[in-house]
Amino acid sequence: MLRRVIVTILAAVLLFGGHAAVVSAQPAVTAVRTGEHVGLTRLVLDVTEKVDFHTFTLADPYRVVVDLSLLDWKVTASEDDRRGVISKLRFGHFERRTSRMVIEALGPVEVKRAFLLPPQGDWAYRFVIDLAPVDEASFVNSVGAPRSLAKPLGNSPQSPTSRRPGRKFVIVLDPGHGGADPGTIGVTGVFEKTITLSAARDLEKYLTKTNKYEVILTRNADKFLRLRDRVSTARDAGADLFISLHADAIKKKNVRGASVYTLSEKASDAEAAALAAKENKADVIGGVRLDGESEEVTSILIDLVQRETMNLSAGFANKVLPELVKRVKTLRNTHRFAGFAVLKAPDVPSVLVEMGYLSNRRDERLLSTSKGRRPIIEALARAIDRYFAEKNG
């Protein structure tokens, strides 16, 4: 009993005691504290000035995201931050005008309260957020929906149809496979993981030169990434578009050409279903089974896919197709539908581009050089421009 009282007192001291806030030339976080109360985990940031903020939740893994006015983080995450439902803290600059804190949780959680305390005594402002465990169903219902608990930021997350003011559109390029997972092996022994990374770098360079977009690669080296980590990269970045690049193989060596896939719970044909199953099983190589750890998680991911996002994905695919047809060989049934796990971000329009077949000597030869890939890169860049031009219009 005495020990419990002492623990409670120590938690209170951690949350509400401490040193006076340090004056900074610009808004800054000077300290972070966590503590446990009955049924709650509290996190407190000491900030030198008033800040705007909003919170929202993300799944797989369980996360609470806090976007704040731009801050100078004068703190670093540590083991001491891991209390209650909090398993890990990450923070830094998200955009030019926004700072982001990501709270990774041990299980499904909800934000019970989030508020800003005004200066008092030796204290400057303090941002406080209380987290509480909830059941899976309640958590799923809240995922992806920003929850405004104070004056919303000017560039807060919106629906996928709206541009976030004050910043470039964010495009996440996902080079398929990597590390222990080579993907398809071509007729001359070239690895799909090598082709996809080279293509992603080509497209990144092309798009960056336009100065229109912020481009992020899920991987920029030969390393293994879990499928859900690829999705998380796009969601954490607040991506406006996610493009996964691949190059397949097929038993019929004479078959060649590009195709574009968007998400559907039902594949458009048996070949699409088989391809999706093969790509999704890539996680087995890294010791993690596809679609999370259980069939329940798989079902939740599928249920989370928003109709609007799927429509936007299809809309972008329909921009890509005519650009590809003008420049490269394509499959007859060019726009296909399959249940790729990597396309299951509920709030990020996503497509998977099969650039060709490495089982075909001509496709493999073209995809193995920057010059050979150039028509596909130009087609994708042109489609991206058209897609976002409509959003601006």
C-alpha positions in Angstrom: 0.0 0.0 0.0 2.8 2.4 1.0 4.7 1.6 -2.2 1.6 2.4 -4.3 1.3 5.8 -2.6 4.9 6.5 -3.3 4.6 5.6 -7.0 1.6 7.8 -7.3 3.4 10.7 -5.7 6.4 10.2 -7.9 4.2 10.2 -11.0 2.6 13.4 -9.9 6.0 15.0 -9.4 7.1 13.9 -12.9 3.9 15.4 -14.4 3.6 18.6 -12.6 6.9 19.4 -11.0 10.3 20.2 -12.5 12.3 23.1 -13.7 11.1 26.4 -15.1 10.7 26.6 -18.8 13.7 27.7 -20.8 13.2 30.9 -22.9 13.8 30.3 -26.6 14.1 32.6 -29.5 11.4 30.6 -31.3 8.7 28.2 -30.0 10.3 25.2 -28.5 9.6 22.0 -26.5 11.9 22.0 -23.5 10.8 18.9 -21.7 8.7 15.8 -22.0 7.2 13.9 -19.1 5.0 10.8 -18.9 3.2 9.3 -16.0 0.4 6.8 -15.0 -2.9 7.5 -13.3 -5.8 5.2 -12.7 -6.8 4.0 -16.2 -4.9 6.8 -17.9 -1.4 7.5 -19.3 -0.5 11.2 -19.3 2.1 12.9 -21.5 3.1 16.5 -21.0 5.2 18.7 -23.2 6.7 21.9 -21.8 6.5 24.5 -24.6 7.8 28.1 -24.5 4.8 29.6 -26.4 1.2 28.9 -27.2 0.7 26.3 -29.9 -2.2 25.0 -32.0 -2.7 21.2 -32.2 -4.9 18.4 -33.3 -4.7 14.6 -32.8 -5.7 11.5 -34.8 -5.1 7.8 -34.6 -3.4 5.3 -36.9 -3.5 1.5 -37.0 -1.0 -1.3 -37.5 0.9 -0.4 -35.3 -1.4 1.4 -32.9 -0.4 5.1 -32.9 -1.7 8.5 -31.8 -0.4 11.4 -33.9 -0.2 14.9 -32.6 0.4 17.7 -35.1 1.5 21.0 -33.6 2.6 24.5 -34.7 6.2 24.5 -35.8 8.4 23.8 -32.8 12.1 23.5 -32.0 12.5 20.1 -30.3 15.1 20.6 -27.5 14.4 17.1 -26.2 15.2 13.6 -27.3 13.1 10.4 -26.8 14.3 8.1 -24.1 13.4 4.8 -22.3 11.9 6.9 -19.5 9.1 7.9 -21.9 7.7 4.4 -22.1 5.0 4.3 -19.5 1.5 3.0 -19.4 0.2 2.5 -22.9 3.1 4.3 -24.5 5.7 2.0 -26.1 7.7 4.6 -28.1 7.8 8.3 -28.8 9.0 10.0 -32.0 9.0 13.7 -32.8 10.3 16.2 -35.2 9.4 18.4 -38.2 6.6 17.0 -40.4 6.2 19.9 -42.8 7.6 23.4 -43.2 4.9 24.8 -40.8 4.1 21.7 -38.7 5.8 19.6 -36.0 4.6 16.1 -35.4 4.8 13.8 -32.4 4.0 10.1 -32.9 3.0 8.1 -29.9 3.3 4.3 -30.5 0.9 2.4 -28.2 1.0 -1.1 -26.8 -2.6 -1.6 -27.8 -5.8 0.2 -29.0 -6.1 3.6 -27.3 -8.2 6.7 -27.4 -7.4 10.4 -26.6 -9.5 11.2 -23.5 -8.3 14.7 -23.3 -5.8 17.0 -25.0 -5.4 20.6 -23.8 -2.9 23.5 -23.4 -2.3 24.9 -19.9 -1.4 28.6 -19.8 1.7 29.9 -18.0 1.6 29.7 -14.3 4.3 30.5 -11.7 7.6 29.4 -13.1 5.9 27.3 -15.8 5.5 28.4 -19.4 2.8 26.7 -21.5 2.2 22.9 -21.1 0.6 20.7 -23.7 -1.2 17.7 -22.0 -2.6 14.6 -23.6 -4.3 11.8 -21.7 -4.5 8.3 -23.3 -6.7 5.4 -22.2 -7.0 1.8 -23.5 -10.1 1.0 -25.5 -11.5 -2.1 -27.3 -10.5 -2.9 -30.8 -13.8 -1.9 -32.4 -13.8 1.5 -30.8 -10.2 2.1 -31.9 -11.0 1.0 -35.5 -13.9 3.5 -35.7 -11.6 6.4 -34.9 -8.6 5.5 -37.1 -7.6 8.0 -39.7 -10.1 10.7 -38.7 -8.4 13.8 -37.4 -9.9 14.8 -34.1 -9.8 18.6 -33.5 -9.4 19.3 -29.9 -8.3 22.9 -30.3 -8.1 25.4 -33.1 -7.2 23.4 -36.1 -3.9 24.0 -37.9 -4.0 25.7 -41.2 -2.4 22.6 -42.8 -4.1 19.9 -40.9 -4.9 16.5 -42.6 -8.0 16.7 -44.8 -9.8 14.4 -47.1 -7.7 13.0 -49.9 -9.4 15.4 -52.3 -8.1 18.6 -50.7 -4.7 20.1 -51.0 -3.0 20.9 -47.7 -2.3 24.6 -47.9 1.3 25.9 -47.6 3.1 22.9 -48.9 3.9 20.8 -51.9 2.0 17.6 -52.7 3.7 14.7 -51.1 4.3 11.6 -53.2 5.6 8.4 -51.7 7.4 6.0 -54.1 7.6 2.4 -53.0 10.3 0.3 -54.7 9.0 -3.2 -54.3 10.9 -5.9 -52.4 14.5 -5.5 -51.1 17.0 -7.1 -48.8 16.3 -10.7 -48.1 13.4 -10.5 -50.6 14.8 -10.2 -54.1 11.3 -10.4 -55.8 11.2 -11.8 -59.3 14.5 -13.0 -60.8 14.8 -12.1 -64.5 15.8 -14.4 -67.4 19.4 -13.2 -67.1 19.5 -13.2 -63.3 18.6 -9.5 -62.6 16.6 -9.0 -59.4 13.3 -7.2 -59.3 14.4 -5.4 -56.1 17.2 -3.8 -58.1 15.0 -2.7 -61.0 12.3 -1.2 -58.7 14.8 0.8 -56.7 16.5 2.2 -59.8 13.1 3.1 -61.3 12.0 4.9 -58.0 15.2 6.9 -58.0 14.7 7.8 -61.7 11.1 9.0 -61.0 12.2 10.8 -57.8 14.9 12.7 -59.7 12.4 13.6 -62.5 9.7 14.8 -60.1 12.1 16.8 -57.9 13.4 18.8 -60.8 9.9 20.2 -61.4 9.9 21.7 -57.9 6.3 20.8 -57.6 6.4 17.9 -55.2 8.0 16.5 -52.1 9.1 13.0 -53.0 9.8 10.3 -50.3 11.0 6.7 -51.0 10.0 3.9 -48.6 13.5 2.6 -49.1 16.6 4.1 -50.7 18.8 1.1 -50.2 18.8 -2.7 -50.5 16.9 -3.5 -47.4 13.8 -5.5 -46.4 10.6 -3.7 -45.5 7.4 -5.2 -44.2 4.4 -4.4 -46.3 2.7 -2.6 -43.4 5.8 -0.5 -42.9 5.5 0.7 -46.5 1.9 1.7 -45.8 2.9 3.4 -42.6 5.6 5.5 -44.3 2.9 6.9 -46.6 0.5 7.6 -43.8 3.0 9.1 -41.5 4.2 11.4 -44.3 0.6 12.6 -45.0 1.1 11.4 -48.5 -1.2 12.7 -51.3 -0.3 9.8 -53.5 1.4 6.4 -53.1 3.0 4.5 -56.1 4.4 1.0 -55.6 6.8 -0.1 -58.4 7.2 -3.7 -59.4 8.3 -5.9 -62.3 6.7 -9.4 -62.5 7.4 -12.7 -64.1 5.1 -15.2 -65.8 5.5 -18.7 -67.3 4.6 -17.5 -70.8 8.0 -15.9 -71.8 6.4 -14.1 -74.8 4.1 -12.0 -72.6 5.3 -8.5 -72.0 3.9 -5.1 -71.1 3.0 -2.8 -68.3 -0.1 -2.7 -66.2 -1.6 -0.7 -63.3 -3.3 -2.2 -60.2 -5.7 -0.6 -57.7 -7.1 -2.1 -54.6 -10.2 -4.4 -54.6 -11.2 -7.1 -52.3 -11.9 -9.2 -55.4 -9.3 -9.6 -58.1 -10.2 -8.8 -61.6 -8.9 -12.2 -62.9 -7.1 -15.3 -61.7 -3.7 -13.9 -62.7 -4.2 -10.8 -60.7 -5.3 -12.8 -57.7 -2.2 -15.0 -58.0 0.1 -12.0 -58.3 -1.4 -10.3 -55.3 -1.0 -13.5 -53.2 2.6 -13.8 -54.3 3.5 -10.2 -53.5 1.7 -10.2 -50.2 3.6 -13.4 -49.1 6.8 -11.4 -49.3 6.5 -10.7 -45.6 7.0 -14.4 -44.8 10.7 -13.9 -45.7 11.1 -11.3 -43.0 9.5 -13.5 -40.4 6.1 -11.7 -40.4 3.0 -13.2 -42.0 1.0 -11.1 -44.5 -1.7 -8.7 -43.5 -0.6 -8.4 -39.9 -0.5 -11.2 -37.4 -4.1 -12.5 -37.8 -7.1 -12.8 -40.1 -8.9 -10.3 -37.9 -6.3 -7.7 -38.7 -6.6 -8.5 -42.4 -10.4 -7.9 -42.2 -9.9 -4.7 -40.3 -7.5 -3.3 -42.9 -9.8 -4.1 -45.8 -12.8 -2.6 -43.9 -10.8 0.6 -43.3 -10.4 1.3 -47.0 -12.5 4.3 -47.7 -14.6 4.5 -50.8 -13.4 8.0 -51.7 -9.8 6.9 -51.5 -10.4 3.9 -53.7 -12.2 6.2 -56.3 -9.2 8.5 -56.2 -6.8 5.6 -56.7 -8.8 4.5 -59.7 -8.9 8.1 -61.0 -5.1 8.3 -60.9 -4.8 4.9 -62.6 -7.0 6.2 -65.4 -4.5 9.1 -65.8 -1.6 6.7 -66.0 -3.0 4.3 -68.5 -3.3 6.6 -71.6 0.2 7.9 -70.8 1.6 4.4 -70.7 -0.2 3.4 -73.9 1.4 6.3 -75.7 4.9 5.3 -74.8 5.3 1.6 -73.9 3.8 -1.8 -74.5 0.9 -2.5 -72.2 -1.2 -5.6 -71.3 -4.5 -5.8 -73.0 -6.4 -5.7 -69.7 -4.2 -2.8 -68.5 -6.1 -1.6 -65.4 -6.5 -4.5 -63.0 -7.8 -4.9 -59.5 -6.3 -7.1 -56.7 -6.0 -7.2 -52.9 -2.4 -6.0 -52.5 -1.7 -5.4 -48.9 0.6 -2.5 -49.9 -2.4 -0.6 -51.3 -4.5 -0.7 -48.1 -3.8 2.7 -46.6 -7.4 3.9 -45.9 -6.6 7.6 -46.6 -3.9 7.6 -49.3 -4.7 7.1 -53.0 -2.5 4.2 -54.0 -1.6 2.3 -57.2 0.8 -0.5 -57.9 2.6 -0.3 -61.3 3.9 -3.5 -62.9 6.4 -2.0 -65.2 6.8 -5.2 -67.3 7.8 -8.8 -67.1 11.4 -9.8 -66.2 10.5 -13.2 -67.7 10.5 -11.6 -71.1 14.0 -10.8 -72.5 12.9 -7.5 -74.1 11.1 -6.2 -71.1 14.0 -7.2 -68.8 16.5 -5.5 -71.1 14.5 -2.2 -71.2 13.9 -2.1 -67.5 17.5 -2.8 -66.7 18.7 0.7 -68.0 17.7 4.2 -67.2 17.2 4.9 -70.9 14.9 1.9 -71.3 12.8 2.9 -68.2 12.6 6.5 -69.4 9.2 6.1 -71.2 7.6 4.7 -68.1 9.0 7.4 -65.9 7.7 10.1 -68.3 4.3 8.4 -68.4 4.1 8.4 -64.6 5.3 12.0 -64.2 2.8 13.2 -66.8 0.0 11.3 -65.1 1.0 12.8 -61.7 0.9 16.3 -63.2 -2.5 15.8 -64.7 -3.9 14.3 -61.5 -2.8 17.2 -59.3 -3.7 19.8 -61.8 -7.3 18.6 -61.5 -7.0 18.9 -57.7 -5.8 22.5 -58.0 -8.5 23.3 -60.5 
